[in-house]
Amino acid sequence: MKIALLGYGKMGQVIERIALERGHEIVLKKDEFNTYEGLSTADVAIDFSVPMAAVDNISACFNTNVPVVSGTTGWLDRYEEMIALCKEKNGGFISSSNFSLGVNLFFGLNEYLARMMANIEGYKVSMEEIHHIHKLDAPSGTAISLAQGVIENNNQYSKWTLENATEKDIHIEAVRTGEVPGTHTVTYDSGIDSIEIKHTAHNREGFALGAVIAAEWLAGKQGIFSMRDVLNIQ
């Protein structure tokens, strides 16, 4: 399979290595210094760029009839615009805040726990996410996805915030330190006890492998999908 890499930072380089190990060919390594030449020859594209480049990258894929997997976060204020373009061009699209297979299982666990806690009084949910100092957005897209998972499955909460939380807010503590790949903790705390679920990434391998697996699944498809589709998570 021929893959175009849109974004060639640390993640792009790990994705390249894993894609080559799995027998794929890289036909484009797009960064800020080169063009989209070679994109049209790709079977699928993987976008791990920066927020300011993501929309241009995704648009270029739809306009070139190349399915695209995007793991860039921080641009979702234009997500609906990209969905509309995907439908207009009959494109293929998977956008996820986190492609790690473990994190996507964690998303399901988070939603299940939120439903369990929906009718239990006395607990207050909060979240902490820890990432490396180079991460541009805060909170992380993964933390936002976790918060939305709680909100959609537990009517005690209506929104998330980085500031002081009211009764119906989910407080997210965003920590930036060292070279931490990503740690996410969801805590339900009461005066009696605490319930905590946690996912810790040990390196970037999981994110990269998941993105390549998603690209393998998406190649040749049209439509808007998620990692739930890729992993067949009910």
Summary of the structure (lengths in Angstrom):
residues: 234
radius of gyration: 18.3
end to end distance: 28.2
largest distance: 60.2
contacts: 777
relative contact order: 0.17
helix: 38%
strand: 25%
